[in-house]
Amino acid sequence: MEKANQLKRAITKLNDTETKSLLFQLFLQAEMNEPTQFVKDLNKMKHSLMALSPVPHTQTVHIVFGDSTAGSLRVAFHDTAYKETEEVLVLPDNFSVGPVKNLHTKEGIQARFQWLKDRFQDAINERDAYMHGMMEAIENIKTIPPYQDIVVWTGNNAHEQTGLRLVLALLKDKWNTIFILNTFSAFHELYTYPVLAEEDYPQISSQLCSDELLLIYEQYDMRPVQIAKRETLCQEGWNMLLEESSSMLSDEPYLIRTWEDNELWHNTNIDGDDDFIIACAKRMHAEEETLDFIKAARVIGEVCGHMEQYRGIEWMEYRLRCLIEQGTFEYEGDLKAMRLYQVKLSV
């Protein structure tokens, strides 16, 4: 594989004149020489080209979604030979919620992060840092050299499946060999945990430790994504980037994404998780046989721990605050941070 990549690097460095000359020589030698001699000449030409393109340190680029997964993968590679040959690029965001229209542009990134900043409780500097991290990651993806292999890490959740499609849209015109590594499929192929499979574990790649990620990368049988599948996923990604409206009759953008029956679904129902939050709070009150206040972090932990879909802590805490505004929950404390307030269902 590395020799093929080295040859690819050398060819991409040729200008138009050099490429035409090389092609002419190939046809001429094929016409004039015996097959055996032609193969010898072809090999000489190949070795000459490869000598012009030394093997780079980075051979494979890994694209992951979320800082937690990126950190674990970097730790996995740190004390191995992969430290010199593998690069990890991270898109530091949760794509299961929020607008993604024009996310391949600076304006689209700014619009998304303004939407998030208006709803989530981060410090302003932290959210701005995420925005700049996203801009840098997208630019790095666009400029990946054609000779480097690309591994996109995903899982059975809307966040990573959305990210996969957006990345393949960004890579539309790239020559690179691309692998899709689904951590759920790989985990259950390498480990025999039927109960965990029934519980949809791991729900997201960040639930796996660095040792598990390393084992998956080394032992899971990855194959390059087929052209037809790559084109389909790429088109789905472009549809999200360019056609965010839910229908011709509505200007509402798709803001919520779910992963069901191995398909990615989009909808505009931002309060779709509210009933589940209420149900979890009712169960907690029943278990404690009281309507006393419960720490908001406990409620959110209960919700995230039992939800079939991955939404993320920030989104669920935002919906909890919306339910407080609607009068469904009472609270005491300071709503500026989840750790600072407690809630209970209104009587």
Buried (B, 14 or more C-beta within 10 A) or exposed (E): EEEEBBBBBBBEEBEEEEEEEEEEEBEEBEEEBEEEEBEEBBEEBBEEBBEEBEEBEBBBBBBBBBBBBBBBBBBBBEEEEBEEBBBBBBBBBBBBBBBBBBBBEEEBBBBBBEBBBEBBBBEEEEBEEBBEBBBBBBEBBEEBBBBBBBBBBBBBBBBBBBBBBBBBBBBEEBEBBBBBBBBBBBBBEBEEEEEBEEEBBBBBBBBBEBEBBBBBBEEBEBEEBEEEEBEEBBBBBBBBBEEBEBEEEEEBBBBBBBBEEEEBEBEBEBEBBBEBBBEBBEEBBEEEEEEEBBBBBBBBBBBBEEBEBBBBBBBBBBBBBBBBEEEBBBBEBEBEBBEBBBBBBEE
